[in-house]
């Protein structure tokens, strides 16, 4: 009987497997966690609607915490063998709030991480993992798949005495599995347990009621259409979904089920079209295989040509070295033999000693004449010894530096990939550096860009480029040195194909750290003549009715005054830089610095006037009035206006007034060095100093501006990460 029962049970299992195999096999890809690449275990639903294992999301958060603490080292990425964090995810670490601490608990502190499926930054909020819903539907499907995969591996009864019997049902209320006898014992008729919900044998027990993760004692009974997640009534009354549009759970269930059913029916109705696409994709797979093999052969042939060229060059170089070596060895060997002949009873000396034994004068003279010349040469060579050949081969050193650089840039080039060009007008260097570029092609087909930059240093012989990968068309850099020039270049990548490098662009950083301030709308601010924008970053002087009344007195030698405005923050020490733009239509603007001790004098100075004739009416044009006029001011200012920059008339300035007038740059900068007592005025676009002078920095120094007539000044805005996103959108 038992054998027959086992045979029947085995046949039933095989029938289930055959029935489920086709359905289960096709959806296996949907049941794999994108982080651990294994079947889901307690899957959680992320805000982006992708799923991830509960254990995996904890390990990812721990991995990112370790990356912060270890400085983002490569080894820290592999803190868990289950998790495979992509390199594209790790370069987002600088956009995540750094904790700077090692894990010391079972709960990760970090709540921000990239989704393994879509790479979108996920913020879990204050509740962290506890704020995520568990996907019980997916968990049930995974459990069915596991049961089909386990085949004949049965689920045993949890209450049988050893040996346990195979379970026939599982109770969802008790979260346990029972055989028939144990189920009757633990769920007797007429009791509350008899009303429990039971299903077939399973190890996946899920609660009958889905509870709210934010209000653990409340069940979810509504669906937020904005956040696309179930919520409870407390979430709607005073929680994060108070102002969101919600619907009842039954309505959401009906609506979503109808939509899903319609979409599934549509896909099923397009089965022929899907099969046609699959056939086409199969052909493309084969074509890709063939084309890749052809590309490999062409690449191999290209490298073989390079190998042949290198081998020829190598052989020629070795032959030249070998020939030079043989010549040198021959010369040195001859020299050795000559010096050996100078030894007693050997060679030349031995021969000379034998000649001295000749007693016949005529014979001796005949032989000794030539011998004496050879002895004299040998004596001279002995006094000034020099090797017959050099032992070093410095002339045979092969310089491959340029070739190494060229080979380092060796990559696939495609005519279809446009060469990016750095846009110098949109690129800025201020508190940070924004580098923006454009592509020459009609469409942007690049997957990623590589931006390289290096500091220009004449003392360094070799150049080391710093490299960063960028997904968009701009990059904000914050690690550049002040008062330095940098070279930038960029290239596009599409897979393994890359474009040539763009033209190198050289830009210079500000001469000092950027000083941030706003226009002061309280101290001396004349709201009748000047108008500030709400953010206090722009000031405008309008040539209105009050100016006309003041100009009426010009006929009798009176003058109109300037309207002053200062920054709301002072500088006590150090070196600082700020930049601003002057509108092209501006009639007259003065910019510079003023000490705190002279602010009151600045706003009540009656001699600070401007006349249409520019100089005081002294009867001559010696220029002394200009010097007196500048020295009498309570602050250090330069004059701008009518698209011109006027260098002040000082003893060191050119005598010719025309040479002191420069075109007005699009962006101006002021650099104040309190420690040296110097202030400089710069063309902020090129970071070139136009004029510099001494200044008394005994007290707090404030940025100062003066306007007359129709004029406007706009403070340069700081470079932020939003600038990069804005340029990418453009």
SVG drawing of the C-alpha trace seen along z (x, -y; Angstrom):
<svg xmlns="http://www.w3.org/2000/svg" viewBox="-19 -129 149 131">
<polyline fill="none" stroke="black" stroke-width="0.4" points="0.0,0.0 2.8,-2.4 4.6,-1.7 1.4,-2.3 0.9,-5.6 4.4,-6.7 4.1,-5.9 0.9,-7.9 2.4,-10.8 5.5,-10.8 3.3,-10.8 1.3,-13.7 4.4,-15.7 5.7,-15.0 2.4,-16.1 2.6,-19.4 6.1,-19.9 5.2,-19.2 2.3,-21.6 4.2,-24.4 7.5,-23.9 6.6,-25.9 5.1,-28.8 7.8,-28.9 10.8,-28.6 9.8,-31.7 9.4,-34.0 12.7,-33.0 14.4,-36.2 11.7,-38.2 12.4,-36.3 16.1,-37.1 17.3,-39.9 19.3,-42.5 21.8,-42.8 22.7,-39.2 21.6,-37.6 19.7,-34.9 16.1,-34.2 14.3,-36.8 14.3,-36.3 11.8,-38.5 11.6,-41.0 11.0,-44.7 9.4,-47.3 11.6,-50.3 10.1,-53.8 11.1,-53.3 8.8,-50.2 11.8,-47.8 12.3,-44.9 15.3,-43.9 16.0,-41.3 15.6,-42.6 19.1,-41.3 20.6,-42.8 19.4,-46.3 20.9,-46.2 24.2,-44.9 24.2,-47.7 23.7,-50.3 26.5,-48.8 28.7,-48.6 28.2,-52.4 28.9,-53.2 32.2,-51.2 33.0,-53.0 32.6,-56.4 34.7,-55.3 37.5,-53.8 37.6,-56.8 35.8,-55.0 38.5,-52.4 38.0,-49.7 38.2,-46.9 35.3,-48.3 33.0,-47.7 33.3,-44.0 32.2,-44.0 29.7,-41.3 30.0,-38.4 26.3,-38.6 26.4,-42.2 27.9,-43.2 27.8,-47.0 28.5,-48.4 31.2,-51.0 28.6,-53.4 26.9,-53.2 30.1,-53.9 30.8,-57.2 27.6,-58.5 29.1,-58.2 30.1,-61.9 26.4,-62.8 25.4,-60.8 25.6,-62.2 28.9,-61.0 28.5,-59.3 32.2,-58.8 31.6,-56.0 32.0,-52.2 28.9,-50.1 28.5,-49.2 24.9,-47.9 22.6,-45.6 20.8,-48.6 22.6,-50.7 22.7,-54.5 22.8,-55.4 19.4,-55.8 20.4,-56.8 21.7,-54.4 21.4,-53.7 18.8,-51.2 20.6,-48.2 18.1,-48.0 17.7,-51.6 20.6,-53.3 18.2,-56.0 19.1,-57.4 16.7,-56.0 16.1,-57.9 14.5,-55.7 13.8,-58.6 13.9,-58.5 12.3,-55.0 14.9,-53.5 14.3,-49.9 11.3,-49.8 9.4,-52.2 9.4,-49.7 6.6,-47.3 7.2,-43.6 6.2,-42.2 4.1,-39.2 2.8,-38.5 6.3,-38.2 7.3,-36.1 4.5,-33.7 5.5,-33.3 9.1,-32.7 8.0,-30.1 6.0,-28.3 9.0,-28.4 11.2,-27.0 8.7,-24.2 8.7,-23.3 12.5,-23.4 12.8,-21.2 10.7,-18.6 10.3,-15.7 11.6,-17.4 8.6,-17.4 7.7,-19.7 7.4,-17.7 4.9,-18.1 6.1,-20.4 4.2,-18.5 4.7,-14.8 6.8,-12.7 10.0,-11.4 10.0,-10.3 7.8,-13.2 5.2,-12.6 4.9,-14.6 2.7,-17.6 -0.5,-17.9 -1.5,-21.5 -0.1,-24.6 -2.0,-27.0 -1.5,-30.6 -2.7,-31.7 -0.4,-29.4 2.5,-29.7 3.0,-25.9 2.6,-22.8 0.6,-19.7 -0.1,-16.2 -3.8,-15.2 -3.7,-13.7 -1.9,-16.6 -4.1,-19.1 -7.2,-17.5 -5.6,-17.4 -4.6,-21.1 -7.7,-22.4 -10.6,-20.5 -14.1,-21.2 -16.1,-23.7 -13.1,-25.8 -11.7,-29.1 -8.7,-27.3 -11.1,-25.4 -11.8,-28.7 -8.1,-29.2 -7.1,-29.6 -5.1,-26.7 -3.4,-26.1 -1.2,-23.5 2.2,-22.7 4.4,-25.8 7.2,-27.5 6.0,-31.0 3.7,-32.4 2.5,-35.9 0.1,-37.9 -3.5,-38.0 -3.6,-41.7 -1.1,-44.1 0.0,-46.6 1.3,-50.2 5.1,-50.4 4.8,-54.0 1.9,-53.3 2.5,-49.7 -0.8,-49.2 -2.9,-50.4 -3.9,-48.3 -3.6,-49.8 -7.0,-50.6 -6.2,-53.2 -3.9,-53.6 -2.0,-56.8 -2.1,-57.6 0.8,-60.1 3.3,-57.8 1.8,-54.6 1.7,-52.7 -0.8,-51.5 -1.4,-53.8 -3.5,-53.9 -6.0,-56.5 -3.4,-58.1 -1.0,-58.6 -3.9,-60.5 -5.0,-62.5 -1.7,-63.9 1.2,-62.0 3.3,-62.4 0.3,-61.8 -2.1,-64.4 -2.3,-66.5 -2.0,-63.5 -4.8,-62.1 -5.9,-58.7 -8.5,-56.1 -10.0,-53.1 -8.1,-49.8 -11.0,-48.0 -11.1,-50.7 -7.3,-50.6 -7.4,-46.7 -10.2,-46.7 -8.5,-49.4 -5.0,-48.0 -6.3,-44.5 -8.3,-45.6 -5.3,-47.5 -3.0,-44.6 -5.5,-42.1 -6.0,-44.3 -2.2,-44.7 -1.7,-41.0 -4.5,-40.3 -2.9,-42.8 0.5,-41.1 -1.1,-37.7 -2.9,-38.9 0.4,-40.1 2.0,-36.7 2.7,-36.4 4.4,-39.9 6.5,-38.9 7.6,-35.7 8.6,-37.7 10.6,-40.0 12.3,-37.1 13.2,-35.6 14.6,-38.9 16.6,-39.2 17.9,-35.7 19.2,-36.7 20.7,-39.9 22.4,-37.7 24.0,-35.6 24.9,-38.7 26.5,-40.3 28.6,-37.2 29.8,-37.2 30.5,-40.9 32.3,-40.7 34.6,-37.9 35.3,-40.0 36.1,-43.0 38.4,-40.9 40.3,-39.7 40.6,-43.3 41.8,-44.5 44.3,-41.6 45.6,-42.5 46.1,-46.1 48.0,-45.1 50.0,-42.6 51.1,-45.4 52.2,-47.4 54.0,-44.3 55.8,-44.0 56.8,-47.7 58.1,-47.4 59.9,-44.2 61.7,-45.8 62.6,-48.8 63.7,-46.5 65.9,-44.5 67.4,-47.6 68.2,-49.1 69.8,-45.8 71.8,-45.5 73.1,-49.1 74.0,-48.4 75.8,-45.2 77.8,-46.8 78.9,-49.6 79.8,-47.1 82.0,-45.1 83.8,-48.3 84.5,-49.5 85.7,-46.1 88.1,-45.9 89.5,-49.3 89.9,-48.5 91.5,-45.1 94.0,-46.8 94.8,-49.3 95.3,-46.5 97.7,-44.7 99.7,-48.0 100.1,-48.5 101.0,-44.9 103.9,-45.5 105.2,-48.1 105.9,-45.5 109.5,-44.2 110.6,-41.3 107.3,-41.6 106.2,-43.2 107.7,-46.6 109.9,-46.9 111.3,-43.3 112.0,-44.0 113.8,-47.3 115.9,-45.5 117.0,-43.0 117.9,-45.9 120.1,-47.4 122.2,-44.3 123.3,-45.1 127.0,-46.2 127.2,-47.2 126.6,-51.0 125.3,-51.0 122.8,-48.2 121.7,-49.7 121.1,-53.1 119.1,-51.6 116.7,-49.8 116.7,-52.1 115.5,-55.2 112.0,-53.9 111.9,-52.1 112.7,-55.3 109.6,-57.0 107.4,-54.2 108.9,-54.3 108.3,-58.0 104.6,-57.6 104.2,-54.9 105.7,-57.2 103.4,-60.0 100.3,-57.8 101.4,-56.5 101.6,-60.1 98.1,-61.0 96.1,-57.8 92.6,-57.8 90.6,-54.7 90.2,-54.1 86.4,-53.8 83.5,-54.9 82.0,-52.2 78.6,-53.9 75.7,-53.6 73.9,-56.8 73.5,-57.6 71.5,-54.4 68.7,-55.1 65.3,-54.7 62.9,-57.6 59.4,-56.1 57.6,-58.7 55.6,-60.2 54.9,-56.8 53.7,-55.5 51.3,-58.5 50.0,-57.7 49.6,-54.0 47.9,-55.0 45.2,-56.8 44.9,-53.9 41.2,-53.0 38.4,-52.4 37.5,-55.5 34.2,-56.0 33.2,-58.6 29.6,-58.5 30.7,-59.7 31.0,-63.5 34.0,-65.2 32.9,-67.2 34.1,-70.8 34.3,-72.7 32.0,-75.7 34.1,-78.5 31.2,-80.8 29.1,-78.4 32.1,-77.2 32.9,-79.2 35.6,-79.3 34.5,-80.8 34.0,-79.2 33.9,-75.9 34.7,-75.2 31.9,-74.3 33.1,-72.8 30.5,-72.5 30.8,-71.0 28.8,-70.3 28.9,-67.7 29.5,-68.5 27.1,-65.8 23.4,-66.3 22.5,-63.8 24.2,-62.9 25.0,-59.2 27.6,-59.0 27.1,-56.8 29.6,-58.6 32.2,-61.4 35.7,-61.4 36.9,-64.8 40.6,-65.2 42.4,-68.2 45.8,-69.0 47.5,-72.0 49.9,-73.9 53.3,-73.9 56.5,-74.8 58.6,-73.0 57.0,-69.6 58.6,-67.7 55.8,-65.1 52.1,-65.9 49.7,-63.8 46.1,-64.2 43.3,-63.7 40.3,-61.9 36.7,-61.8 33.7,-60.1 30.6,-62.2 27.2,-61.0 26.0,-64.5 27.6,-67.4 29.0,-69.3 30.9,-68.7 31.4,-70.7 34.9,-70.4 35.8,-71.6 39.3,-70.4 41.3,-73.0 43.9,-75.3 43.4,-79.1 45.4,-81.4 46.4,-78.5 45.9,-77.7 44.4,-74.4 44.1,-72.6 40.9,-70.7 40.0,-68.3 37.1,-65.9 36.2,-62.9 33.1,-60.8 32.6,-57.1 30.0,-54.8 30.7,-51.3 34.4,-50.6 34.4,-53.2 35.7,-56.7 36.0,-60.0 39.3,-61.9 40.1,-64.4 38.6,-67.8 40.7,-70.9 42.5,-71.7 41.1,-74.7 43.1,-76.6 41.3,-78.4 42.5,-80.2 41.1,-79.9 40.4,-83.1 43.4,-84.6 41.9,-83.9 39.0,-82.1 35.6,-83.5 33.9,-85.8 30.1,-85.5 27.9,-88.5 24.7,-90.3 23.9,-93.9 23.1,-95.6 19.5,-97.0 19.8,-98.9 23.1,-100.7 22.8,-103.9 20.6,-102.3 18.7,-104.9 15.5,-103.1 14.4,-106.2 17.3,-106.0 18.3,-102.4 16.3,-99.2 17.3,-95.8 16.0,-92.5 14.3,-90.2 17.5,-88.1 19.7,-91.2 22.1,-90.0 21.3,-92.8 21.1,-96.6 19.8,-99.1 19.9,-102.9 17.3,-104.4 17.7,-107.8 14.3,-109.1 12.7,-112.4 15.0,-113.0 18.0,-113.0 16.4,-115.5 15.8,-117.8 19.4,-117.4 20.7,-118.0 18.9,-121.3 21.6,-122.9 24.4,-121.8 23.9,-125.1 25.2,-127.0 28.2,-124.7 26.6,-122.3 27.1,-118.6 24.9,-115.5 25.8,-112.9 26.4,-109.2 24.2,-106.6 26.3,-104.2 25.6,-100.7 27.8,-98.3 28.0,-94.5 26.3,-93.1 29.5,-91.2 32.9,-92.6 36.4,-91.2 38.9,-91.4 41.8,-89.4 43.0,-87.1 42.8,-87.2 39.4,-87.2 37.9,-87.5 34.4,-88.4 33.0,-89.0 30.1,-90.9 28.6,-92.0 27.9,-95.6 25.2,-96.1 26.4,-97.4 24.0,-100.3 25.3,-101.6 26.3,-105.3 28.6,-105.4 29.5,-102.8 32.2,-102.9 33.4,-99.7 35.9,-98.9 36.2,-98.6 35.5,-100.9 36.7,-100.5 34.1,-100.4 35.4,-103.6 34.6,-105.6 31.2,-104.2 29.3,-107.1 31.6,-109.6 30.9,-107.7 27.2,-108.2 27.4,-111.9 30.4,-113.1 29.3,-116.3 32.5,-116.5 31.9,-113.1 30.4,-114.5 30.6,-114.1 30.5,-116.8 30.0,-116.5 33.5,-118.1 35.1,-115.3 37.8,-117.7 37.5,-120.4 37.2,-123.8 40.7,-125.2 41.4,-126.8 44.1,-124.3 44.4,-120.6 47.5,-119.6 45.8,-116.5 46.6,-117.6 42.8,-117.9 42.3,-114.2 44.9,-113.2 43.4,-115.5 39.9,-114.1 40.9,-110.5 43.0,-111.0 40.1,-112.9 37.7,-109.9 36.8,-107.9 37.2,-104.6 39.2,-103.0 37.1,-102.8 37.6,-102.5 35.3,-104.0 33.3,-102.1 30.8,-103.2 29.8,-103.5 31.4,-100.1 34.8,-101.3 37.1,-100.6 39.0,-103.7 42.4,-103.2 42.7,-105.9 45.1,-108.8 48.0,-108.0 51.8,-108.8 52.4,-105.3 49.6,-105.4 50.2,-106.5 50.0,-110.3 48.0,-109.9 44.3,-109.7 43.5,-107.5 45.9,-104.8 44.1,-104.6 40.8,-103.6 40.2,-99.9 37.2,-98.0 34.8,-96.9 35.0,-93.1 31.8,-91.1 32.6,-90.1 34.7,-92.0 36.4,-90.9 37.9,-92.4 40.7,-90.8 41.3,-92.2 44.5,-91.1 44.1,-92.4 47.5,-91.0 49.4,-92.9 47.1,-95.9 46.5,-95.6 43.3,-95.6 43.2,-94.4 40.6,-94.8 40.4,-91.8 38.9,-90.8 37.1,-87.8 36.6,-86.0 40.4,-85.7 41.4,-86.2 43.7,-89.0 44.6,-91.9 43.7,-95.3 44.7,-97.6 46.1,-97.2 46.8,-99.7 47.5,-100.0 44.6,-100.2 44.3,-100.8 43.0,-97.6 43.2,-98.6 39.5,-97.8 36.7,-95.8 36.6,-96.1 33.3,-96.1 32.7,-95.7 31.4,-99.1 29.5,-100.2 28.3,-103.5 25.8,-104.1 24.7,-107.2 22.1,-107.5 20.9,-104.4 23.1,-101.6 22.9,-98.0 25.3,-95.7 24.7,-91.9 26.7,-89.8 28.2,-86.7 26.3,-83.6 28.2,-80.7 28.7,-77.5 26.6,-74.7 25.7,-71.1 22.4,-72.5 24.4,-74.3 25.6,-71.0 22.0,-69.6 20.8,-72.8 23.4,-72.6 22.7,-68.9 19.0,-69.7 19.9,-72.3"/>
</svg>
